[in-house]
Every structure is written in structure tokens, then in C-alpha cells.
Amino acid sequence: MIVGACSSATGPTTITASEAPATSSAEATTTTGPENRIGIDLVAGLPIEIYGPEEVGDYPVVVTLHGGGWFGGSPASMEPLADSLASAGIVVFNSTYRTSAGGYPESFDDVACDIRFALSKAPEYTTSTGPLTVVAHSAGAHIGSVVSLAGDLFGQDCDVGGGVVVDRFVGLAGPYDPTLYSAVLTGYFGTRLEEDSAPWEAGSPYSYLDDNPGLRMLLIHGTDDDLVPIRSSELLAEGAEEAGLDVILEELPGATHMDAKNPTLVSDLIVEFIEEP
């Protein structure tokens, strides 16, 4: 089933956002502070921030993941979006994963632990039993897409019990095919692509498109992204559609790579997607 305003027999549904000029990436990172942060914890020694209403209620749950080119980044970059989603009545676990000290499979295991933690802690903040949505930017979107599709394959040694159950995935300007970045990801996967493709395949969302058939996907990408071309999201949307997944491709006219996580541009789109029955 294709989700969107209009269906296409030849490709995934594409919805074009408002034609208003995109906010600059400098404006996208401006914030007065996380007003809705209600807690901080650790998962496998890594920080996780919790955002949401102060009173327990019937709220959806989101796990956010930062970008940073696989080898860097910080959950602080997702604070404005996490804060914005919390103000809309969503419990958000703003998470992190090993970057320079990570790679395959460590970074993926960390994200799986983040999701397990969110599922186990959610009853302290919400009476809702689902759905759980992963919202991830850039390299975090690549890792998050893999774990959202692959489920319990990753993080099996996590100290937090339970399974990895992701109902919805929101990818923000994700570079989803790691083989297109083989020049920079040899160390990340521990081998050259042409010498041993197995880790690269295991770290690609395309390997798991049939493994979570109930997953719904929203892929958001700026048309002026000069770091990760919008074709990255278009290709994943096409693959997901062919696998029978519900997928929306949302284009942001004039938006850059960093604009894709700008709350002004994407919060309403994400909230609407999460709240759809």
C-alpha cells in the first residue's frame, strides 16, 4: 500500500512540501534550550535524554538519532527537534551511539539498545502501548533504517531486555546505501567492499526490506542537499515500495542537508505521520 496524497503506479508517493523558502541551516540549529527535557539516563554508558510532557498521558514514543558522518556527531544536534516533538505531546528518547569508536556492528548494536531502552522505560512516561517511531538524521538515518528493518538481529547483548520493535521510521536526509560511500567507510566496516562485501550487506537497509513488513516509512529530503543527494531517499523509497512497505517520500524544496532536521520545516510532517492510525 502506498501512503500519500496521490498514488503512482511507477514509483513511491512523492509529496512536495510548501513552496515557502527553506530556513537556512544556521537558523535550523538555533534553540533557546530544551524546555521539555524531563530526564537524562545512560544506555551502555552513552547518554540518552528524555523529553515529553511532565504528566503521564497517552503519548506516542519516538527515538531520535543524530547524524555526523558516521564518525562524529552528538545528540545535542537533535535537541531542537526532540524539544519540538515533545511540545506536541510526544515522549522522545534523544539517543546516541558509538561513532569514532564504533562502526559495524557496534553502532548498530547501540541503536538497538537505545530502542530497547525506550520501549522498557516508556511506561514511566506514557500509557500508550504503541507505535514506536525512530526519527533519524543523516548517518543516523542510515543506521536507524537498518535496525528498524532488521529488528532483533542487533543488540542481542544489550543489558536492557525485550525485543527491538519499530513500527514507523522517519529518515531525514539519509545516505542509505553504504556502498556509495565505500571510499570513506572502509574502516567503519572493517574491510574493503571489493574484498569482503558481507559486512557492507549486513549494514545496508536494502538487505532487510522484507524483514519488518509492518514498518511504515516517511523519508524527508531537501532538494538542495549537496552532501547527500535526494536520490538516496528516492532509491530507498522505491525499494521499500517494491517490498510492499508503506512509504512516503517528502521533498523539501530549497532545503539543505541540515534543514532536514529543522523543526520549523519537519515537526508538523513528523507529528502528522506519527498520529495517523
N, C-alpha and C positions, 0 to 999 in steps of 0.2 A: 504493500500500500504506500502511495506517495502522499506525503502530508504537505499542504501548501495552498496558496490561493488559486493556483491553476495547475493542472497536471500536464505532463508531457509524455508522449509515448516514446520519445527518443532519449530522454535523459532525466536526471533528478529535477525536482521542482526548484526553480530559482525565483526568489522574491527579491526585488530591488527595494532597498530602504529609501527613506526620504531623500529627496534631491538637495536638501539643505547642505551647505558646505560642512565638511567634517571638521571637528575640533582638532586643533594641532596636537601633536604628540606631547609637546611641552604642557599644554593645558590638560591633557589626559592624565598626567601624573600629579596634578595639583590636588591637594587634600588638606583639610583643616584638622585631620586626626580621626582615628577610628571611634566614632561616638558610640557605636553599637557593639563594641568588643566587650564580651562578658566573661571571658576566661582565657587562660593560656595553659597548655599542658605540653607533655613530651611524648613522642611516639618513637621508640627505638633511638632515643637520645636526640631526636630532632624536634624543633618547636612546632606546635600546632596552635593556632589562635581560633577561638570560638566566638562567633558573632551571632546576635539574634535578639529578639525581644527579651526583656528581663523576666517576664512572667511565662510560665509554661503554657503552651497552647497547641492548637492543631496546625503545625507549621511544616512545610516541606524541608528537606535536608539537602544541602549542597556541599560538596568537597571542591575547593578551588586549588589549582596548581599553577605555579608561576612558570614563566619562561626563563630564558637566559642562555640560549645557545648550547644546551646540554651540559656545559662545563661551569656554569655560573648561575647567577640569579638569586632572588630572595623572595620569600612570601610577602615582604613589605610592598613589592610591586603590585600585589593583588589586593592590598588593603582597601583602596578606594572602591573597588568593585564589590568586595566582600561586605563592606560597610553599607553600600547602596542596596545590595540584595537583602541584607538584614533589616534595613529600614522598610522594606516591602513585606516583612513578615516571614522571613526565611531564616532557618538556622544554618549557619555557614561554618565549616571547618576549613580555615585557611591553612593549607598544608605545605610541606616541603619534602625534599628527597635529596639523596646524595648527588652532588654534581661533580666537582673536580675529583672527589674521592669515590665516585660512583661509576656508572656505566651499565653495561648489560651483564648480569641481570639485577645488580644491586639497586639501581634507580627504580626499576620496575617493582622490585620487592618492597621498596619503601612506600611507593604509591599504593600498593595493595594493602600494606599495613595501615596507611592513612585511612583507607576506605573501611577496613575492618574496625578501626578505632571509632570512626564516625558512626558506624552502624551500632556499635556497642554502647556509645555514650549518648546517642540521640534521645533515648527515653528520658534522660535527665532534663531535656530542654523542649521536647515536643511530645504530644500524644499521637502524632501521625505515625503510621507504620509504613509509609512509602509515598511517592517513589524517592529513590536516592539519585541525585544528578551530579555528575562530575563536570565542572566548568574549568577549562584549562587553556592557557595561552602559549603559543609558540612551541618550543621544545616540550613544555609540559603537556601540550595538547597531543603531541606525538606519543609520549609515554602514557598519558591518560587514556588515549584511544585504545592502545594495546591492552591495558589492564581492564578497561571497561568491557572489551570484547572477550578477552581470554578468561576472565573470572578467576577461579581458584588456582590457576596454574602458577601464579606468582605469590610470593609472601607466605609460603607454607610454614616457614619457621618463625613467623611473627609471634610475639608474645601475646598479642590480642587474639582471642578465639573468634570463631564464627567464619562465615564464608564471605567472598567478595561478590556482592550482588549489586550491579549497577543497572538502573532502569533507563536512565537518559544520559546522554553525553552532549556537551556543548563544547565545540572546538573553536578557538579563537586564533585565526591565522596560523594554523598548524602546518609544520613540514612533515607530512605523514609518511612519505616514502624515504626511509633512511638510505637506500641505495643511491639516491640522487645526491647525497652528501658524503659519499664514500671517501672523498679526499680529506675530510676533517674528522671522520668518525671511526677511523681505524683503531685508535687507542680506546675509544668508547666500547667497541665490540670485541676488542682484544685480538683481532685478526683482520687481514686484508680481505675484502669482499671476494676477490678472484681466487684466493687461496682456500677460504672456508666460508661458504655462504650461510651455514646453518645458524649462527648467532644473529645474523642480519635478518634472516627469515623469521626467527623466533621473536625478534624485536620490531616486527612490522605489523601494523593492524590488518594488512591485506591477508595475513595468514590465519586470521580468526573471524572473518566476516560471517561464517556460518555457525559460530560457537555461542552466540548470545542472540538468538532470533527475536527476542522481545525488546531488544535495545532500540530506543528512538534517538535520532541524532539531529542536532542543529549545528551546522557548520557556518561560521561567520568569518568573512574575509573582506578586507579593504581592496578596492580596485587599484589603489595607488601604492600597494605594498611592494617596496623594492628590495626587501630582504627575503621574503617567502612569496613567490608568485601565487596569485589567486588560483592558478591551475592546480595547485596542490590540493586545495579543498574541492575543486571541481572533480578531480580524478577519484578522490575517496568517496564523494557523493555518488558518482557513477558506479563504483564498485559496490558500495553499500546497497544501492538500489537493485543492482543485478542479483545480489544475495537475498533480496526480499525484505530488507530493513526499511523502516520508515525513516526518511531523511529529508531535511530541509536545507537548502543552500541559500544563505542570506548574504547578498553583496552589499557592501557599504561604499557608495560612490565617493571617490576622492579621499578615502580613508587610507592611512598608512599602517604599517605593521603595529606600531604602538597604539594607534587609535582603536584597534580591535578589542582592547580591554578597557576602553574609556567608558565609565558608567553612563555618561550622557548619551552615548551612542548605542550601547548594547544592553543596559539593565532592563529596559522595558521588553526588549525582544526575548531575553532570557526568562524573565518572570512569566510572560505570556506562554512560553514554551513549557515551563515547569507546571503551570497551573492548568494546562489543557488536560482534560480527562483521558 
